[in-house]
Amino acid sequence: MSEDIIALFIPIGICVVVPIAVVWIIFKAFMNRDNRRTEVLIEAIKSNNGIDTDKLAETMSNRSRTPREILNLRLLRGCIFSFIGIALLVCSLIFQNNATDFDIAVIFIVTGLASLAVGISYLTVYFVTRKTIDAD
């Protein structure tokens, strides 16, 4: 009876507590970053030593990526996902040929195909948008 209750706490902890903790940590990190920026801007306004607060706020704001950086990230993600997909498909072939557990091979096939599809889609977007960025 008590083993059943303890066995239920593990999935609840993984599926409920961990995602809530991750979201809370990320939220607190963003709030802390914004509070630090606000404190620096308030101190700059208070000191009024000829500091241009508009330029200070602009330099402290989130840096947006250039189109070239976004394009390179797409290429990187496309290559990573494609290679992971190919590696998983090769592993599934190895598991099938060794006549081991067929369920593991199916999991590798499904995960490998999904990863390969994501990688190919990133590479497709990279090659399509590369032409528009090179034209600019």
Order of alpha helices (4+ residues) and beta strands (2+ residues): alpha-alpha-alpha-alpha-alpha
